[in-house]
Amino acid sequence: MHIARPFVKWVGGKSRLLEQFESLYPQELRKGFIENYFEPFLGGGALYFSIAEKYKIKNAYLSDVNGDLILTYKVIQKKHSDLLEFLAHYQEMYDKTSEKKRYDLFREVRKHFNDQRFEINYKKLSDNWIPRAAQFIFLNKTCFNGLFRLNSHGEFNVPFGKYDSINIVNEENTRAVSKILRNARIVHADYSDCYDKITAKSFVYFDPPYRPLTQTASFTAYTGTEFNDARQVELSLFFQKVDKKKKAKLMLSNSDPANVNPGDNFFRKAYSGYTIIRVCANRSVNCDGAKRGRISELVITNYMGRTG
Ligand SMILES: C[S@@+](CC[C@H](N)C(=O)[O-])C[C@H]1O[C@@H](n2cnc3c(N)ncnc32)[C@H](O)[C@@H]1O
């Protein structure tokens, strides 16, 4: 049986950290006491796919502010066979286009994707969602590093990625993802919208855009709105509110300022009293090439008794 995994390449994707995260999940998840899983900064959903395969959770609530990403999840959930047909069409077009002309093909799809954005009703699944989801996947696979970036007009503006070959249609994974998403609630929303649904039997994993380690290393504008320090602090207040009022198990990850500035105690202050653990990451964005492989990231929880 194929194990579902992220169908997009995503900045800040957690696939490479799953093994280290495994020992940091709450005991209650292992013991089967967690009924609801929440991932309000969904992105590629690496943790969700891994947790949904391994543990028995009754409900999953998955959300992100990226409307096209959420649209694509919903299309895979409800219309994966139709989507696969469109993806096969894009794969064929890409494969039969000469290397020189692939750049033109990319620009054509990107232009169509941008021009079409005002015709999409993100609130209601309709037939025009299916080609849009296919274009979203096509652009993710063919653009530079799988980035998703919008300019001030809301246009996707990532350049072409120049890959020799790409796999646009991954039929097995698309079917596995669709199956695992069957019982998930997928929502286009700000992270704070999940508050009312969280209960004491919930596990919430927060993976916000990283706080940049340096001014120049910043890649936090996934949707055209910056997740700056003020927003990081707002999130920490939300974390504290959910902890106190809902008694749910909470885990959050972010960049570790100590990689560049050991004196920076931003997260220690924002999450004072909570457990802060360092894990070893191998990031491909926001990361000085020389340090790749040795950079650490923070995991903050409300359920382990030590502070790092
Ligand atoms: C670090 S990525 C998550 C990566 C994900 N864990 C993975 O494995 O691919 C952060 C995500 O948060 C989303 N985001 C940014 N601001 C948000 C907000 N206010 N509410 C919800 N999602 C937000 C971005 O669109 C992006 O997909």
The ligand as an SDF file (V2000), in Angstrom:
LIG
                    3D

 27 29  0  0  0  0  0  0  0  0999 V2000
    6.4660   26.8300    7.1410 C   0  0  0  0  0  0  0  0  0  0  0  0
    5.1020   26.6940    6.0550 S   0  0  0  0  0  0  0  0  0  0  0  0
    4.3610   25.1890    6.5970 C   0  0  0  0  0  0  0  0  0  0  0  0
    5.1120   23.9950    6.0410 C   0  0  0  0  0  0  0  0  0  0  0  0
    4.4360   22.6570    6.3110 C   0  0  0  0  0  0  0  0  0  0  0  0
    4.4990   22.2920    7.6940 N   0  0  0  0  0  0  0  0  0  0  0  0
    5.0770   21.5480    5.4700 C   0  0  0  0  0  0  0  0  0  0  0  0
    5.5280   20.5220    5.9670 O   0  0  0  0  0  0  0  0  0  0  0  0
    5.1150   21.7410    4.2390 O   0  0  0  0  0  0  0  0  0  0  0  0
    4.0240   27.9460    6.6040 C   0  0  0  0  0  0  0  0  0  0  0  0
    2.6310   27.9840    5.9580 C   0  0  0  0  0  0  0  0  0  0  0  0
    1.8340   28.9290    6.6720 O   0  0  0  0  0  0  0  0  0  0  0  0
    0.9520   29.5740    5.7780 C   0  0  0  0  0  0  0  0  0  0  0  0
    0.5160   30.8270    6.4280 N   0  0  0  0  0  0  0  0  0  0  0  0
    1.1380   32.0390    6.4750 C   0  0  0  0  0  0  0  0  0  0  0  0
    0.4330   32.8990    7.2320 N   0  0  0  0  0  0  0  0  0  0  0  0
   -0.6570   32.2330    7.6870 C   0  0  0  0  0  0  0  0  0  0  0  0
   -1.7600   32.5730    8.5350 C   0  0  0  0  0  0  0  0  0  0  0  0
   -1.8960   33.7980    9.0530 N   0  0  0  0  0  0  0  0  0  0  0  0
   -2.6950   31.6220    8.8210 N   0  0  0  0  0  0  0  0  0  0  0  0
   -2.5780   30.3650    8.2740 C   0  0  0  0  0  0  0  0  0  0  0  0
   -1.5530   29.9830    7.4460 N   0  0  0  0  0  0  0  0  0  0  0  0
   -0.6110   30.9010    7.1740 C   0  0  0  0  0  0  0  0  0  0  0  0
    1.7450   29.7390    4.5060 C   0  0  0  0  0  0  0  0  0  0  0  0
    0.8780   29.8700    3.3850 O   0  0  0  0  0  0  0  0  0  0  0  0
    2.5810   28.4230    4.4970 C   0  0  0  0  0  0  0  0  0  0  0  0
    1.9390   27.4260    3.7410 O   0  0  0  0  0  0  0  0  0  0  0  0
  1  2  1  0
  2  3  1  0
  2 10  1  0
  3  4  1  0
  4  5  1  0
  5  6  1  0
  5  7  1  0
  7  8  2  0
  7  9  1  0
 10 11  1  0
 11 12  1  0
 11 26  1  0
 12 13  1  0
 13 14  1  0
 13 24  1  0
 14 15  1  0
 14 23  1  0
 15 16  2  0
 16 17  1  0
 17 18  1  0
 17 23  2  0
 18 19  1  0
 18 20  2  0
 20 21  1  0
 21 22  2  0
 22 23  1  0
 24 25  1  0
 24 26  1  0
 26 27  1  0
M  CHG  2   2   1   9  -1
M  END
$$$$
